[in-house]
Amino acid sequence: MRILLAEDDDHVAAALIATLEKSGFYVEHESDGEAVLYRGETEAFDAVLLDLGLPQMDGLSVLRRWRRSGRTMPVLILTARGQWEERVEGIEAGADDYVVKPFHIMEVVARLRALIRRAGGLASSRTKLGPYEVDLRSQQISKDGVPLDLTPQEYRLISYLLHNRGRVLSQLEITEHLYRQDYELGSNAVEVLVARVRKRLGQDVITTRRGFGYTLGDGF
Amino acid sequence: MNSRSIRLRLLGLATLWVGVSLAATAVILHTIFVASVERDIVEDLSANLNRLIALMDVEPPDINFAASLPDPRYETPLGGRYWQVQGNWPNGLARSRSLWDMIIPLEGLNDGLHHLDGSSEEHFIFLVRTIWVKDQSIRVAVGEDHTAVHSTGAQFSGGVTILLALLGALMLAFGWLLIHFGLLPLDRLRSAIDDIRQGRRSRLEPHLAVEVQPLVNEINALLGEREETLEKARQRASDLAHGLKTPLAALQGVTHQLREQGQSAEADAIDDVVMEASKHIDYHLRLSVLRARRGSQRESVSITNAVVRTIAVLKKTGRGEHLFWMAELVENVQVNVHRQDLLELIGVILENAAKWAKERVVVRASCQSEYAHLQIADDGPGIDDSLLAEIGQRGRRLDESKPGSGLGLAIASEIVAQNGGRLSFARASEGGLEVLIILPLAR
């Protein structure tokens, strides 16, 4: 899952990046309001952590511009000012949740996961599909109650397909959400990853729509 | 009204001015009246004096007259018109029959008009002239009884005084109206300033009266400066909070790393300090914002709208999304509270309810006589009846098992008190805590 972290304080950003990456997210960090606006408008993110007190352009203005231009990714507001007026304004501007500073980092992670899960139409952090069960909290996939030994990248692919169930995801979209932008990728990296997952879980867990992309298969 | 009252001063000055003016008018009118009457008399007397001199034939010691004066009153004893001719020789005296046995005391009188008092209430007016005949000086006097003129003058003065007194009363009544209407802009100014103090408006209207406009401009400028200063102070407090809380958030990142390295005790200790510092910063920031707004303009805001907006926010939170929110709201319950303060008040109470509720939170808003009643109840564990009175006291937490500072309810109490309302706590029929907020309805 690819997250945009908009935070101008380097210490807070560093602590969040470290914990979020350990929790399975790819984090892109920006500290300037205008840069945050641009990246949110031009790139695909699964969620945004948005500090309201950004330089150049405040977080609320950024959020309003995104929503006006039709950007619907979940946004979790980080704010140092905990007044209710600000919370209401944030939610009414299009935020999906808010966390008041200082916060426990794991609380931010939990809220972020809940937002992404809700955006993907999943009612709970544990989703059972046929013989498989995906636990988004422990980042674990089980088959018939037995945990599967997947690499983090394999898990991310299934998790991403699960969160976008019913949609056909192009290779480019999968690449954008699963890999860092500056990561050196081979041209067939996604094909190799899909093949690996099929080999472990079965051919029918991922369906290929030729010329379009991939979707979660009937076997899942 | 006291001695510093402009109204009293103006009324006093108006009374003095009207009184003096009308008294002077009365004196002047009386003088003009008497002078006018006397001028006619003097002209008449002068004509009679000339005629008497023309009829006079003086051959000392005799004084003879070719004919009598035509006015019969000269020939009637005490007839009201008199003449007397007095030569400077012995027995050189001639008088009209009307003088009867009286002699006009001409000694010591110069030529001209003279007033003489007779016996009892009588007044006389005489025109005296000295003529020379054959080197002999002769004093000729013609006069009349002036008592009637005196009484006519007194009657005229009496009438004029009554008329002028009525005029004076009318002028004073009009003056009072003038002062009343003249000072109305000041009354409106006072009322407008009271509105500002009560938070019903933020500025004085720019068109009170041209004369008080400079004062209005000055007051508005003062209010503007005050607002600016308060806004700066609020912004500084807000920036200070932001500046302090962001490093605290970074510190919590460090404690997370410590915990991962197995130093949980140290991490917990730092976390406790961070949370304690944070809640106090929060409390004082919210309090300073709240107090900075005190006295500034309050608008009429809808409780219903604030409840709906706050529930929409809470429904997005981890706790709130699983709760059943029931709102029984009478439409358009308006109160005179700052919009931000109302959101803060309802937000704090609803957040507290969401924190403790098992499954549902019930919100009821209604109007009762002059007050809006807002009840917020949850189905949580509630609190012991003996502890109900302690809720809302600053920093008083009744349960340490859930996160919170206990300062939110203290803020809520402050907001309610600042807006002339009441906050009370009871056991809810749903089983948990019921908070009742009573606020005066907007006028």
Interface residues (C-beta under 8 A of the other chain):
Chain A: D9 H11 V12 A14 A15 L16 A18 T19 G53 L78 A80 R81 G82 Q83 W84 E85 R87 V88 I91 E92 A95 D96 D97 Y98 V100 K101 P102 F103 H104 I105 M106 A110 R111 A114
Chain B: S238 A241 H242 K245 T246 P247 L248 A249 A250 L251 Q252 G253 V254 H256 Q257 D271 V274 M275 S278 D282 L285 R286 V289 R309 T310 A312 V313 K316 T317 G318 R339 Q340 L343 E344 I346 G347 V348
